[in-house]
Amino acid sequence: MKTNHPATGAQQKFDFSPPRPRPFLSNLPARIDSYEEGVARFFQWRTGLDYYATIDQIVDFVINTRRLRVVDLLTDTGTFALRLAGRKSFVGKLFSFDTNITLLERSRQRARHLNVDHCTEFREFQPPTVPLADGAADVAVSIFDFHRQPAEVYLRESARILSPEGHLIMAEVVQTANGGTRWRWFWKKLLLRYVQKKPSEALGVYYDREEMIRLLFEAGFRQVIIQGLKATPSPNDGVFSLIAATK
């Protein structure tokens, strides 16, 4: 399902084809550490999707843009950055940011182990400002992080660092308009806070399609495509989607 709101020019077709299997971590000394395992498990619980297969879909899209300057707005496990850098077809430069120096150092070590440190740079930063010049990136990627951020500030900063015709790619839960009941969402928040032990997720704010499009347009993007990846059993869960916005 797509939402297309072009302001000018012809519609660009985005490729969201299913990913091909790519064994990535099998050659690492430890295939997956406990933190990354927890992230992958929570991601599947929250979205109903496989963490690595979804990351590969995002990598596929970035590769298909043929852009050279890529920014990963949250390093976290480093999986997206390292999977992208490991592709032979990626010949660009990737900058990846996080506030957590432990996660950054882990990603640097993995990059050296995989021999992709020449095209990756992991940097500490203090949000909301990304330490890059205006127009420094061709593609900015945000994976399951937008709901924790102040929306307007986050999107304006993403637009600032993008070059003209640059793309912001977000993987995020999009709420169904007026879907679900208040008590079911309240129950979901309790599960997030006390069962999943993720209070920041319980405070997350999610937007429906029209709200998301409005926020992106107000931030300076001129074209938006939303591709739902998986319908969920309850309207309260929203639909995990890929959102491609063009500056």
Number of C-alpha atoms within 10 A of each C-alpha: 9 11 15 15 14 15 12 8 7 7 13 11 7 12 13 15 10 13 16 10 9 11 9 14 15 9 10 11 9 8 11 14 9 8 12 15 14 12 14 17 15 16 17 15 12 14 21 18 16 13 17 20 15 20 18 20 18 26 21 19 18 22 17 14 14 14 17 16 18 24 28 21 19 23 25 24 19 23 19 23 27 25 20 24 24 18 14 7 11 18 16 15 16 24 20 25 24 21 15 15 14 11 19 23 15 14 24 20 13 19 23 12 13 17 12 19 19 11 16 22 18 24 18 17 16 11 14 13 13 20 13 13 10 14 14 15 26 22 26 24 23 21 19 17 16 19 17 14 14 12 17 13 14 17 20 17 16 28 25 21 22 25 17 14 14 23 27 24 23 21 23 23 27 24 23 18 14 9 13 15 11 10 10 14 16 13 11 15 19 16 15 19 16 11 11 14 12 15 15 11 15 19 13 14 14 19 18 16 18 14 14 18 23 12 17 23 19 13 20 16 26 17 23 25 24 21 18 20 20 14 14 14 10 14 17 20 22 25 23 22 22 26 25 20 26 24 21
